Amino acid sequence: MGSDDGPVIGTSPRSHGDPRRSPTASPGAHTSQYGDRPATAAWTDRAILAGSAYRDGQALSARQALYRWLNPQRDPAGIVAARAAAHLMQEPHGRTWPRRSPAPAPLADPGATGPGGASGPAAGHEPRPCVLDVGAGNGLYTRRLHADHPELQVAALDISARILRDVPRPVLVADAAHLPVADGSVSVVLAMHMLYHLADPDAGIGELARVLAPGGLVAVSTNHSRDKHELDELWQAAARDVLGTTQVPARVSLSSRFPLEAAADRLREHFTDLELIDLGGVIEIPEPRPVVAHLASYRAWADQMGVPFAAVIDQAARRLAEHLDRYGTFTITSRVGMVMGKRPR
Ligand SMILES: C[S@@+](CC[C@H](N)C(=O)[O-])C[C@H]1O[C@@H](n2cnc3c(N)ncnc32)[C@H](O)[C@@H]1O
């Protein structure tokens, strides 16, 4: 642990002073070093994703938990549910589809499908959900859609069977790179914080466009490459302490493969009427546990990090405790956003 008078978290060459007093990041100043490493294949490895990183909802819940302290409070799931319902009210096929089509076929039993295995519908049973939540995870968006708009037909899809276990049915265990859904058959498609897990995120965007009906609504969310930069600084300071060197690997940055600042441009090839919705804010946390749990939630990729993962987590916890003793809270700048668009008619 450093004994300097500066912030206990430590500063990297990209840091901008006391994170408690200077929560605002400088836009565009950061490019991820990690994105260029060969290890990035691990961020898209289906066996790691389904068998470890998202084997259940634990790691995802640890990341979602930080937003409890976000100011201003954001409600991305509420925004999506309201916009999806409004869109379906305007779309003739959206309004009539749930009533005209038969109930969706039993799409998949997550318990019956191995990790990464695609279990599509039985022949002759074309799934025709109005809303398809791709990479649904623990169902944050699917649940809200069901709760706020029970009149809508919503299907959740994920590569991980286990994470879908408690998600409202119907669910589909499949790969977003090859959606087992007919062309133009979905009215609203979501890909929330998941495109960065695809080997080819742009091909994944093409796949979203393929399944969406003309005029259909797409919603995609991700993080800016400077999102939560204070966590990067904390991680690197701890890694420097542990390794005893000044040059240490950067923390995992999944979203650098599909960062918010590039998202609208990357959607433009397939979608129009693009709209960026800011979901950012300042997270001020008075206790260490949620921050440490967030850092530890990347354990599935510990082998790729180039540091002794557990030791760095422990050291980060010590730095954090010291910081909280001195300043009372730890400030994290959240730079998250959502892009919505329409498939041209
Ligand atoms: C960061 S979580 C986001 C979960 C949810 N959309 C949310 O925003 O709360 C990413 C999810 O995408 C899923 N995923 C990753 N790669 C996938 C793929 N190729 N096909 C389908 N789902 C995938 C993961 O299993 C995980 O549940």
The ligand as a MOL file (V3000), in Angstrom:
LIG
                    3D

  0  0  0     0  0            999 V3000
M  V30 BEGIN CTAB
M  V30 COUNTS 27 29 0 0 0
M  V30 BEGIN ATOM
M  V30 1 C -23.2410 -8.6570 -19.2840 0
M  V30 2 S -24.4990 -9.8480 -19.4050 0 CHG=1
M  V30 3 C -25.9100 -8.8330 -19.7980 0
M  V30 4 C -27.2180 -9.4420 -19.3600 0
M  V30 5 C -28.4670 -8.5890 -19.6070 0
M  V30 6 N -28.6650 -8.3180 -21.0170 0
M  V30 7 C -28.3760 -7.2820 -18.8620 0
M  V30 8 O -28.0860 -6.2470 -19.4970 0
M  V30 9 O -28.5770 -7.2850 -17.6360 0 CHG=-1
M  V30 10 C -24.1440 -10.6180 -20.9690 0
M  V30 11 C -25.0400 -11.8140 -21.2610 0
M  V30 12 O -24.8490 -12.1900 -22.6230 0
M  V30 13 C -24.7910 -13.6060 -22.7060 0
M  V30 14 N -24.0400 -13.9800 -23.9120 0
M  V30 15 C -22.7160 -13.8440 -24.1200 0
M  V30 16 N -22.3910 -14.2990 -25.3490 0
M  V30 17 C -23.5400 -14.7330 -25.9160 0
M  V30 18 C -23.8390 -15.3140 -27.1690 0
M  V30 19 N -22.9000 -15.5530 -28.0990 0
M  V30 20 N -25.1180 -15.6160 -27.4320 0
M  V30 21 C -26.0870 -15.4090 -26.5000 0
M  V30 22 N -25.8500 -14.8770 -25.2860 0
M  V30 23 C -24.5790 -14.5350 -24.9920 0
M  V30 24 C -24.1070 -14.0160 -21.4150 0
M  V30 25 O -24.3290 -15.3770 -21.0970 0
M  V30 26 C -24.7220 -13.0450 -20.4150 0
M  V30 27 O -25.8880 -13.5550 -19.8370 0
M  V30 END ATOM
M  V30 BEGIN BOND
M  V30 1 1 1 2
M  V30 2 1 2 3
M  V30 3 1 2 10
M  V30 4 1 3 4
M  V30 5 1 4 5
M  V30 6 1 5 6
M  V30 7 1 5 7
M  V30 8 2 7 8
M  V30 9 1 7 9
M  V30 10 1 10 11
M  V30 11 1 11 12
M  V30 12 1 11 26
M  V30 13 1 12 13
M  V30 14 1 13 14
M  V30 15 1 13 24
M  V30 16 1 14 15
M  V30 17 1 14 23
M  V30 18 2 15 16
M  V30 19 1 16 17
M  V30 20 1 17 18
M  V30 21 2 17 23
M  V30 22 1 18 19
M  V30 23 2 18 20
M  V30 24 1 20 21
M  V30 25 2 21 22
M  V30 26 1 22 23
M  V30 27 1 24 25
M  V30 28 1 24 26
M  V30 29 1 26 27
M  V30 END BOND
M  V30 END CTAB
M  END
